[in-house]
Amino acid sequence: MSDITELERRITAAMDRIAKKVEDFGQRQTDAPDPDAEASAAGTALNEALEEEKLANAQLQERLKVLHIKLDKKDAETEQEISGLKSALADMETALEKLKSTSEDLRSVNQTLRDAQAEDIAAALDAGLRAELEALRAERAAEAAETQAIAAALEPLIDASKNKETA
C-alpha cells in the first residue's frame, strides 16, 4: 500500500505542477500580444499603405497624361507658328527679289535717261518715272512682307505674355 500512497503523492505533485504550468501559460497568453492579431494588424497597415501608393501612382499617371496633352498641344502650336514664320519669310523673300529686280530696272532706265538726254527726253523721263514708281511699289511690298514677318515672330511672344498675365 505504501506504493499506492507513493504513487498517489507523485501523481498529485505532477498534477499540481501541470496546473501551475497551465496557469503560467494562461497568464503569459493574456500578457503576450496575439501573434495572429499582430500579423493581421501589420497586414492591414501594409494593405492601407499599398492602397495609398496605388492612389498616388494613379494621380501621378493622370498628371503625366495631362502634361503629355499639354506638351502635344504646345508642339502643335509651335509647328503652326513655325509654318506661319516660314510663309512670312517666303513672302518677304519674294518681295525682296521683286525689289532687286525693279531696282535693276530703275538703274537701267536711269542710265538710258542719261544716254538719251540729248535725244527724246520726254519718253526717257516717262520710262524713268514708271520704273521709279514700280521700284517704290516693290519697296512698299517688301516692307509690308517684312512687317508681317516681324508681326508673325512677335505674335507668339505676345500670346505667351497674355497667358502669363491671365495665369
WOCOR-V54050 format. One record per run of one state. SS is the DSSP state (A for helix, B for strand, O for the rest). FROM is the first residue (numbers start at 1). TO is the last residue. If there is no record, write none. Layout:
((SS | FROM | TO) (SS | FROM | TO))
This chain:
((O | 1 | 1) (A | 2 | 31) (O | 32 | 34) (A | 35 | 115) (O | 116 | 120) (A | 121 | 166) (O | 167 | 167))
